[in-house]
Amino acid sequence: MKEAQVNVDEKSPLFEISWKDDLALRMDPPLVTNFMREQIPVLDFVDWKVTSVRPGEVETVLPLNPPSTNQHFTHQAALIMLSADYSGGTALATLFWGWPVVGVHPVDSPKSVSMWLLKVEMKYIRPSTADLRVRAVIAPERREKIQRRFLAGKPIIESLTMQFMNDDELVAEGTCTYFARQSTALRSNGIDSSKVNSLYALKLTSSAEMIAGVRAQESGDLFVDPYAADMAGQHGMAVATRFCQRTPQLGPMVAARTRHLDDVMKNFIAEGGRHIVNVGVGWDMRAFRMELPEGTTFYELDFPTTLDERKLRIDQLGMMDQPGVVRHQLPIDLRTMSLQETLAGHLPADEPILVIWEGMSMYFDEPGVTGILKDMKSLLSHPDSLLWLDMVDREPVVNPSAFSASIQNFMRGMQVLGEPFTFGNDTPAEFINQCGLRCIDVVTSDLYFPESTDSVYSIYQFCTIAGAAVHEEYVPKTFRKVAYHAPSRTTPMPHFPADGVHSNGVSTNGHSNGQANGVPTNGNGVNSSTQ
């Protein structure tokens, strides 16, 4: 979320933005009501709304209407609790001037707030028989202390008192206790799982689940992943469905990158490559679903909590590694740890390596991407080693308003998800070469959708990269340019079929109808971005 222009006569002593500007940016009652209803559809269904906002104080209304009533009680306890949760959270959010709340506001930078309801204590006095008005208040003497602690990056645990009224009659009273902190402060440095905030670990797992759920939507024309739905689980399938409804280009873009990387990997293996490093493996299932020769070794790198959950889900599905295929799970925090050091003693020096970095470059800043690519260069000492990564154009990231409505809506969809793109490059080959590598091929995702006129597919590119070479023009033996020929019939975009079952045997209820025992399946898939 971009900061508003500051009026110099109305600055907070703590935040470089005025309350007036913060209202216009985040917290104006109709604005924040629309944000909340977009993110939490049940609030739209019952017509819940914010009616008044001041720093540390919020008033909301839960109307008396057919969606919120039944024949026995007007407002049920659960709906009063729902109103309490979002009224109190909105009141706390008023203190973080200029900072978007993840899950409420669109986020377009790392600057955001993560919040969580910890507990609720409610006292119900009488049934509600009219519009339910809720007032949530943070004690005035606490407000500046909360702001100072928040700006210092420290966790906030705060209790808010609330009253629930029918006109002048008290219906209920309660207290909600919340956790809030700068989102970037939730991260841990290094791989000590005991120091990982549970919200951060959940965010990483949710990202992996969501991308697996998107993979499960593919109709089978570009790839088949019989494990995606089970790995996504009910949560991943639900989130993927909702997000793809809001941002329908995501499914095709994930399907295109899946197919391209699968083909690059097949070509690498066909030419004798046996060592595959997957940086940010998430719920990637290539080790199980692709036909692999004996001697193939995967090095699965990701954040430690993600790797623990990955192993748990694979074990729960009863999946076994293919004969002769070995997987090594190696924990890493890409922000603080070196790939070279993490993989030291694991990779052979005299055999080609395929390094995969999928769905992640767009979430780092440019110095971060540059540093990671230079680190990856050390893994590509063999002349037939390859690196595959995906990248988006820069201009749509920094100036989406200059592009088509499709691109604008896609970028906003990522912001609403809380996963804003922060890096892109309009000349990827040149950028990659400046990092000391050699870009030998760039393909845009629209290759796979020749009949589509949607411009968003042209800004998403897949790069195949070489490291060291005998001479500058040397082409690695493990590389073959990927070609794609669309079928003569119309190829459907990834979607949920009306009958709820895909042609590949995967139902949309989160369970696979196919094999889940580790037997390899012809097809292609994609991993998730979890870092």
C-alpha positions as CSV (number, residue, x, y, z in Angstrom):
1,M,0.0,0.0,0.0
2,K,1.5,3.3,-1.0
3,E,1.9,6.0,1.6
4,A,-0.3,9.1,1.2
5,Q,1.2,12.6,0.9
6,V,1.8,14.0,4.4
7,N,0.2,17.2,5.6
8,V,2.9,18.8,7.7
9,D,0.5,20.4,10.2
10,E,-1.1,17.1,11.2
11,K,1.7,14.7,11.7
12,S,1.6,12.1,14.4
13,P,4.6,12.4,16.8
14,L,5.4,8.8,15.9
15,F,4.3,8.1,12.3
16,E,5.3,10.2,9.2
17,I,1.7,10.5,8.0
18,S,-1.3,12.4,9.3
19,W,-4.4,10.9,10.7
20,K,-6.3,12.6,7.9
21,D,-4.2,11.0,5.2
22,D,-4.4,7.6,7.0
23,L,-8.2,7.9,6.9
24,A,-8.1,8.4,3.2
25,L,-5.5,5.7,2.7
26,R,-6.7,2.8,4.9
27,M,-9.4,3.6,7.5
28,D,-12.2,5.7,6.2
29,P,-15.4,3.8,7.3
30,P,-16.7,3.0,3.8
31,L,-13.2,2.2,2.5
32,V,-12.2,-0.2,5.3
33,T,-15.7,-1.8,5.2
34,N,-15.2,-2.6,1.5
35,F,-11.7,-3.9,2.2
36,M,-13.1,-6.2,4.9
37,R,-16.0,-7.4,2.9
38,E,-13.7,-8.3,-0.1
39,Q,-11.5,-10.3,2.1
40,I,-14.1,-11.9,4.4
41,P,-17.3,-12.6,2.3
42,V,-19.4,-13.5,5.4
43,L,-19.2,-9.9,6.4
44,D,-20.7,-8.9,3.1
45,F,-23.4,-11.5,3.4
46,V,-24.6,-10.2,6.8
47,D,-24.1,-6.5,5.7
48,W,-21.7,-5.8,8.6
49,K,-20.1,-2.3,8.3
50,V,-17.8,0.2,10.0
51,T,-19.7,3.3,10.9
52,S,-17.2,5.5,12.8
53,V,-13.4,5.5,13.2
54,R,-11.0,7.4,15.4
55,P,-7.5,6.5,16.7
56,G,-8.1,3.7,19.1
57,E,-11.9,3.7,18.7
58,V,-14.2,2.1,16.3
59,E,-18.0,1.7,16.0
60,T,-19.6,-0.9,13.7
61,V,-23.1,-2.2,13.1
62,L,-24.4,-5.7,12.5
63,P,-27.8,-5.1,10.9
64,L,-31.0,-6.9,11.7
65,N,-31.7,-8.6,8.4
66,P,-32.7,-12.0,7.1
67,P,-29.1,-13.3,6.6
68,S,-28.4,-12.7,10.3
69,T,-31.6,-14.1,11.9
70,N,-33.5,-17.3,12.4
71,Q,-36.8,-18.1,13.9
72,H,-35.5,-18.5,17.5
73,F,-33.0,-15.8,18.0
74,T,-32.1,-12.6,16.2
75,H,-28.4,-12.3,16.4
76,Q,-26.8,-15.6,17.4
77,A,-23.8,-15.7,19.7
78,A,-21.5,-16.7,16.9
79,L,-22.4,-13.6,14.8
80,I,-21.9,-11.4,17.8
81,M,-18.5,-13.0,18.3
82,L,-17.7,-12.4,14.6
83,S,-18.6,-8.7,14.9
84,A,-16.5,-8.5,18.1
85,D,-13.4,-10.0,16.3
86,Y,-13.4,-7.6,13.4
87,S,-14.5,-4.5,15.4
88,G,-11.7,-4.9,17.8
89,G,-9.2,-5.7,15.1
90,T,-10.2,-2.6,13.2
91,A,-9.8,-0.5,16.4
92,L,-6.3,-1.8,16.9
93,A,-5.4,-1.2,13.3
94,T,-6.3,2.5,13.6
95,L,-3.1,3.0,15.6
96,F,-0.7,1.8,12.9
97,W,-0.9,4.9,10.7
98,G,0.0,4.2,7.0
99,W,0.6,0.5,7.6
100,P,-1.6,-2.0,5.7
101,V,-3.0,-5.0,7.6
102,V,-2.3,-8.3,5.9
103,G,-5.7,-9.9,5.0
104,V,-7.5,-6.6,5.0
105,H,-5.7,-4.0,2.9
106,P,-3.9,-4.6,-0.4
107,V,-0.1,-4.7,0.3
108,D,2.4,-3.5,-2.2
109,S,5.6,-3.6,-0.2
110,P,7.2,-5.5,2.7
111,K,5.8,-2.9,5.1
112,S,2.6,-4.5,6.6
113,V,1.0,-5.5,9.9
114,S,0.2,-9.1,10.8
115,M,-2.6,-9.5,13.4
116,W,-4.3,-12.4,15.1
117,L,-7.1,-12.8,17.6
118,L,-5.8,-14.7,20.7
119,K,-8.9,-15.0,22.9
120,V,-12.4,-13.6,23.5
121,E,-14.3,-13.2,26.7
122,M,-18.0,-12.5,26.2
123,K,-21.0,-11.9,28.5
124,Y,-24.4,-12.2,26.8
125,I,-27.0,-10.2,28.7
126,R,-30.1,-10.4,26.5
127,P,-31.0,-11.5,22.9
128,S,-30.4,-8.9,20.3
129,T,-33.6,-7.7,18.6
130,A,-32.5,-4.7,16.5
131,D,-29.4,-3.5,14.7
132,L,-26.4,-4.5,16.8
133,R,-24.1,-1.6,17.4
134,V,-20.6,-2.4,18.6
135,R,-18.1,0.0,20.1
136,A,-14.5,-1.1,20.6
137,V,-12.1,1.1,22.6
138,I,-8.4,1.0,23.4
139,A,-7.6,2.7,26.7
140,P,-6.2,6.2,25.8
141,E,-3.2,5.8,28.1
142,R,-2.2,2.6,26.2
143,R,-2.3,4.1,22.6
144,E,1.1,5.8,22.4
145,K,2.8,2.8,24.2
146,I,1.3,0.5,21.6
147,Q,2.5,2.7,18.7
148,R,6.1,3.0,20.1
149,R,6.3,-0.7,20.7
150,F,5.0,-1.5,17.2
151,L,7.5,0.9,15.5
152,A,10.3,-0.8,17.4
153,G,9.3,-4.1,15.8
154,K,8.2,-5.6,19.1
155,P,5.1,-7.8,19.5
156,I,1.9,-6.3,20.6
157,I,-0.5,-8.2,22.9
158,E,-3.5,-6.0,23.7
159,S,-7.0,-6.4,25.2
160,L,-9.9,-4.2,24.0
161,T,-13.2,-3.8,25.8
162,M,-16.4,-3.8,23.7
163,Q,-20.0,-3.0,24.2
164,F,-22.9,-4.4,22.1
165,M,-26.0,-2.3,22.0
166,N,-29.6,-2.3,20.7
167,D,-30.1,1.5,20.6
168,D,-29.5,2.4,24.3
169,E,-30.0,-1.2,25.6
170,L,-26.9,-3.3,26.5
171,V,-27.0,-6.6,24.8
172,A,-23.5,-8.0,25.5
173,E,-20.1,-6.9,26.6
174,G,-16.7,-8.5,26.0
175,T,-13.0,-8.3,25.8
176,C,-10.9,-9.3,22.7
177,T,-7.1,-9.9,23.0
178,Y,-5.0,-9.5,19.9
179,F,-1.5,-10.1,18.7
180,A,0.0,-7.6,16.3
181,R,3.5,-7.1,14.9
182,Q,5.3,-5.8,11.8
183,S,5.2,-8.7,9.3
184,T,8.9,-8.6,8.6
185,A,9.6,-8.9,12.3
186,L,7.8,-12.3,12.4
187,R,10.7,-13.9,10.5
188,S,13.6,-15.6,12.3
189,N,17.2,-15.4,11.2
190,G,18.6,-18.8,10.5
191,I,16.9,-22.3,10.7
192,D,16.2,-22.7,14.4
193,S,12.6,-23.9,14.3
194,S,12.1,-23.0,18.0
195,K,12.5,-19.3,17.1
196,V,10.1,-19.3,14.2
197,N,6.9,-17.4,14.9
198,S,3.8,-19.6,14.3
199,L,2.2,-17.0,12.1
200,Y,5.2,-16.9,9.9
201,A,5.4,-20.7,9.7
202,L,1.7,-20.7,8.8
203,K,2.2,-18.1,6.1
204,L,4.8,-20.3,4.4
205,T,2.7,-23.4,4.7
206,S,-0.4,-21.6,3.3
207,S,1.6,-20.4,0.3
208,A,2.7,-23.9,-0.5
209,E,-0.9,-25.2,0.0
210,M,-2.3,-22.5,-2.2
211,I,0.0,-23.2,-5.1
212,A,-0.6,-26.9,-4.8
213,G,-4.3,-26.2,-4.9
214,V,-3.8,-24.1,-8.1
215,R,-1.8,-27.0,-9.6
216,A,-4.7,-29.3,-8.8
217,Q,-7.0,-27.2,-11.0
218,E,-5.1,-27.9,-14.2
219,S,-7.2,-29.8,-16.7
220,G,-4.4,-32.1,-17.8
221,D,-3.6,-30.5,-21.1
222,L,-0.3,-29.1,-19.9
223,F,0.6,-31.5,-17.0
224,V,-0.8,-34.0,-14.6
225,D,-0.1,-33.9,-10.9
226,P,-2.1,-36.6,-9.1
227,Y,-0.8,-35.6,-5.7
228,A,-1.5,-31.8,-5.8
229,A,-5.0,-31.9,-4.2
230,D,-3.9,-34.2,-1.3
231,M,-0.8,-32.1,-0.6
232,A,-2.9,-28.9,-0.8
233,G,-5.5,-30.3,1.6
234,Q,-8.9,-28.7,2.2
235,H,-7.4,-25.3,3.1
236,G,-5.2,-25.1,0.1
237,M,-8.0,-26.1,-2.3
238,A,-10.4,-23.6,-0.8
239,V,-7.9,-20.7,-0.9
240,A,-6.8,-21.6,-4.4
241,T,-10.3,-21.7,-5.7
242,R,-11.2,-18.3,-4.2
243,F,-7.9,-16.7,-5.4
244,C,-8.2,-18.0,-8.9
245,Q,-11.8,-16.7,-9.0
246,R,-10.4,-13.3,-8.1
247,T,-7.3,-13.5,-10.3
248,P,-8.1,-16.0,-13.1
249,Q,-4.7,-15.6,-14.8
250,L,-2.9,-17.3,-11.9
251,G,-3.8,-20.8,-12.8
252,P,-2.7,-20.6,-16.4
253,M,0.6,-18.8,-15.4
254,V,1.4,-21.6,-12.9
255,A,0.5,-24.2,-15.4
256,A,2.7,-22.7,-18.1
257,R,5.7,-22.5,-15.7
258,T,5.1,-26.0,-14.6
259,R,5.1,-27.4,-18.1
260,H,8.2,-25.4,-19.2
261,L,10.2,-26.5,-16.2
262,D,9.1,-30.1,-16.5
263,D,10.3,-30.1,-20.1
264,V,13.6,-28.6,-19.1
265,M,14.1,-31.2,-16.4
266,K,13.1,-34.0,-18.8
267,N,15.7,-32.8,-21.3
268,F,18.3,-32.6,-18.5
269,I,17.7,-36.1,-17.4
270,A,17.5,-37.5,-20.9
271,E,21.1,-36.2,-21.5
272,G,22.4,-37.9,-18.4
273,G,21.8,-35.3,-15.7
274,R,21.0,-36.9,-12.3
275,H,21.4,-34.2,-9.7
276,I,18.5,-31.7,-9.1
277,V,18.6,-28.9,-6.5
278,N,15.2,-27.4,-5.8
279,V,15.5,-24.1,-3.9
280,G,12.1,-23.5,-2.2
281,V,10.7,-27.0,-2.8
282,G,7.4,-26.4,-1.0
283,W,4.9,-29.1,-2.1
284,D,6.7,-29.9,-5.4
285,M,6.1,-33.6,-6.3
286,R,8.3,-34.1,-9.3
287,A,10.4,-36.6,-7.4
288,F,7.2,-38.8,-7.2
289,R,5.2,-38.1,-10.3
290,M,7.8,-38.0,-13.1
291,E,9.5,-41.0,-14.6
292,L,13.1,-40.9,-13.3
293,P,16.1,-43.2,-13.8
294,E,17.9,-44.9,-11.0
295,G,20.6,-42.7,-9.6
296,T,18.5,-39.5,-9.7
297,T,19.1,-37.4,-6.6
298,F,17.0,-34.5,-5.4
299,Y,18.3,-31.8,-2.9
300,E,15.1,-30.3,-1.5
301,L,15.9,-26.9,0.1
302,D,13.3,-24.8,2.1
303,F,12.6,-23.2,5.4
304,P,12.8,-25.8,8.2
305,T,9.2,-25.6,9.3
306,T,8.1,-26.1,5.6
307,L,10.3,-29.1,5.2
308,D,8.9,-30.6,8.4
309,E,5.4,-30.2,7.2
310,R,6.3,-31.5,3.7
311,K,7.7,-34.7,5.2
312,L,4.6,-35.1,7.5
313,R,2.2,-34.8,4.6
314,I,4.2,-37.2,2.3
315,D,4.3,-39.7,5.2
316,Q,0.6,-39.4,5.9
317,L,-0.1,-40.1,2.2
318,G,2.0,-43.3,2.5
319,M,4.2,-42.2,-0.4
320,M,7.5,-44.0,-1.1
321,D,10.4,-42.8,-3.1
322,Q,10.8,-44.4,-6.5
323,P,13.4,-47.2,-6.7
324,G,16.9,-45.7,-7.0
325,V,15.7,-42.1,-6.4
326,V,17.1,-40.3,-3.4
327,R,15.9,-37.2,-1.7
328,H,17.9,-35.0,0.7
329,Q,16.0,-32.4,2.7
330,L,18.2,-29.4,3.6
331,P,16.9,-26.5,5.7
332,I,17.8,-23.0,4.6
333,D,16.9,-19.4,5.1
334,L,17.8,-17.7,1.8
335,R,17.9,-14.3,3.4
336,T,20.7,-15.2,5.8
337,M,22.3,-18.4,4.6
338,S,24.5,-19.3,1.6
339,L,23.5,-22.0,-0.9
340,Q,27.1,-23.0,-1.3
341,E,27.6,-23.6,2.4
342,T,24.2,-25.4,2.8
343,L,25.1,-27.8,-0.1
344,A,28.8,-28.2,0.8
345,G,29.7,-31.9,0.8
346,H,26.4,-32.9,-0.9
347,L,26.9,-32.1,-4.6
348,P,29.4,-33.9,-6.9
349,A,32.0,-31.7,-8.4
350,D,32.3,-33.7,-11.7
351,E,28.6,-34.1,-12.7
352,P,26.1,-31.6,-14.1
353,I,23.6,-30.0,-11.7
354,L,20.1,-28.6,-12.4
355,V,19.2,-25.8,-10.0
356,I,15.5,-24.8,-9.8
357,W,14.4,-21.5,-8.3
358,E,10.7,-21.4,-9.0
359,G,8.1,-18.8,-8.0
360,M,10.4,-16.8,-5.7
361,S,12.4,-14.1,-7.5
362,M,9.5,-11.7,-7.6
363,Y,9.3,-11.6,-3.8
364,F,12.9,-10.4,-3.2
365,D,14.4,-6.9,-3.8
366,E,16.9,-6.5,-6.6
367,P,20.0,-6.7,-4.3
368,G,18.6,-9.9,-2.8
369,V,18.0,-11.5,-6.2
370,T,21.5,-10.4,-7.4
371,G,23.1,-11.9,-4.3
372,I,21.2,-15.2,-4.7
373,L,22.1,-15.6,-8.4
374,K,25.8,-14.9,-7.7
375,D,25.5,-17.6,-4.9
376,M,23.9,-20.0,-7.4
377,K,26.8,-19.4,-9.8
378,S,29.0,-21.4,-7.4
379,L,26.8,-24.5,-7.9
380,L,27.2,-24.4,-11.7
381,S,30.9,-25.1,-12.1
382,H,30.3,-28.0,-14.4
383,P,29.9,-26.8,-18.0
384,D,26.7,-28.8,-18.5
385,S,25.0,-27.6,-15.3
386,L,21.8,-25.5,-15.7
387,L,19.7,-23.0,-13.6
388,W,16.0,-22.5,-14.2
389,L,14.1,-19.5,-12.8
390,D,11.0,-17.5,-13.5
391,M,10.8,-13.7,-13.5
392,V,8.3,-11.0,-14.2
393,D,8.8,-7.7,-16.1
394,R,9.8,-4.7,-13.9
395,E,7.4,-2.0,-15.2
396,P,4.2,-3.8,-14.4
397,V,5.5,-4.3,-10.8
398,V,6.5,-0.6,-10.2
399,N,3.9,1.1,-12.4
400,P,0.9,-1.2,-13.0
401,S,-1.5,1.7,-13.7
402,A,0.4,2.2,-17.0
403,F,-0.7,-1.3,-18.3
404,S,-3.9,-3.0,-19.2
405,A,-6.8,-3.7,-16.8
406,S,-5.8,-7.3,-16.8
407,I,-2.3,-6.6,-15.6
408,Q,-3.6,-4.1,-13.0
409,N,-6.1,-6.6,-11.7
410,F,-3.5,-9.3,-11.5
411,M,-1.0,-7.2,-9.5
412,R,-3.8,-6.0,-7.2
413,G,-4.8,-9.7,-6.7
414,M,-1.3,-10.4,-5.5
415,Q,-1.5,-7.4,-3.1
416,V,-4.8,-8.5,-1.7
417,L,-3.3,-12.0,-1.1
418,G,-0.5,-10.3,0.9
419,E,2.1,-11.5,-1.6
420,P,3.0,-8.3,-3.6
421,F,5.6,-8.6,-6.3
422,T,8.6,-6.5,-5.4
423,F,11.1,-7.4,-8.1
424,G,11.0,-7.7,-11.9
425,N,13.3,-7.0,-14.8
426,D,12.4,-6.0,-18.4
427,T,15.6,-7.4,-19.8
428,P,16.2,-10.7,-17.9
429,A,19.0,-12.0,-20.1
430,E,21.0,-8.9,-19.6
431,F,20.3,-8.9,-15.9
432,I,21.3,-12.5,-15.5
433,N,24.5,-12.0,-17.5
434,Q,25.4,-9.1,-15.3
435,C,25.2,-11.5,-12.3
436,G,28.0,-13.5,-13.9
437,L,25.8,-16.2,-15.5
438,R,24.8,-16.9,-19.1
439,C,21.1,-16.8,-20.0
440,I,20.7,-19.2,-22.9
441,D,17.0,-19.1,-23.4
442,V,14.0,-17.0,-22.4
443,V,10.4,-18.0,-23.0
444,T,7.2,-16.1,-22.0
445,S,4.2,-17.9,-20.6
446,D,2.0,-16.8,-23.6
447,L,3.8,-19.5,-25.6
448,Y,1.3,-22.0,-24.0
449,F,-1.8,-19.9,-24.7
450,P,-1.5,-18.9,-28.4
451,E,-5.2,-18.1,-28.7
452,S,-5.3,-15.8,-25.6
453,T,-5.2,-12.0,-26.0
454,D,-4.6,-11.4,-22.3
455,S,-1.4,-9.3,-22.1
456,V,-0.6,-10.6,-18.6
457,Y,1.0,-13.8,-20.0
458,S,3.6,-11.8,-21.9
459,I,5.1,-10.3,-18.8
460,Y,5.9,-13.6,-17.2
461,Q,9.1,-15.3,-18.4
462,F,11.0,-18.5,-17.9
463,C,14.8,-18.4,-18.1
464,T,17.2,-21.3,-18.7
465,I,20.8,-20.4,-17.6
466,A,24.3,-21.8,-17.8
467,G,27.2,-21.2,-15.5
468,A,30.8,-21.8,-16.4
469,A,31.7,-22.7,-20.0
470,V,34.6,-24.0,-22.0
471,H,34.1,-21.0,-24.2
472,E,31.5,-18.2,-24.4
473,E,29.4,-19.8,-27.1
474,Y,29.3,-23.3,-25.5
475,V,25.8,-24.7,-25.1
476,P,25.5,-27.2,-22.3
477,K,24.8,-30.8,-23.5
478,T,21.9,-31.1,-21.1
479,F,20.1,-28.2,-22.7
480,R,17.5,-28.5,-25.5
481,K,15.3,-25.6,-26.4
482,V,11.7,-26.3,-25.2
483,A,9.1,-26.4,-27.9
484,Y,5.3,-26.4,-27.5
485,H,2.7,-27.2,-30.0
486,A,-0.9,-26.4,-29.0
487,P,-3.4,-29.2,-29.7
488,S,-5.6,-28.8,-32.6
489,R,-8.7,-28.6,-30.4
490,T,-9.2,-25.7,-28.1
491,T,-7.1,-26.1,-25.0
492,P,-9.1,-25.1,-21.8
493,M,-7.4,-23.0,-19.2
494,P,-6.8,-24.6,-15.9
495,H,-10.2,-24.9,-14.2
496,F,-12.5,-26.8,-11.8
497,P,-14.8,-28.9,-14.0
498,A,-18.5,-28.7,-13.3
499,D,-18.6,-32.3,-12.2
500,G,-15.9,-31.7,-9.6
501,V,-13.5,-34.3,-11.1
502,H,-10.5,-33.6,-13.4
503,S,-9.6,-35.8,-16.3
504,N,-6.5,-36.8,-14.4
505,G,-8.6,-38.4,-11.6
506,V,-8.2,-35.7,-9.0
507,S,-11.4,-34.5,-7.4
508,T,-11.8,-30.9,-6.2
509,N,-12.8,-32.0,-2.7
510,G,-9.1,-32.2,-1.7
511,H,-8.7,-35.9,-2.2
512,S,-7.0,-37.8,-5.1
513,N,-8.9,-40.5,-6.9
514,G,-5.7,-41.7,-8.4
515,Q,-2.7,-43.5,-6.9
516,A,-1.0,-42.0,-3.9
517,N,1.6,-44.6,-3.2
518,G,4.6,-43.0,-4.9
519,V,4.3,-44.8,-8.2
520,P,5.5,-42.4,-10.9
521,T,3.0,-41.0,-13.2
522,N,3.5,-39.4,-16.6
523,G,2.8,-35.7,-16.3
524,N,4.2,-32.5,-15.2
525,G,3.8,-30.2,-12.2
526,V,5.0,-27.1,-10.3
527,N,6.3,-26.2,-6.9
528,S,5.3,-23.5,-4.5
529,S,6.9,-20.3,-3.4
530,T,7.4,-20.6,0.3
531,Q,10.3,-18.3,1.1
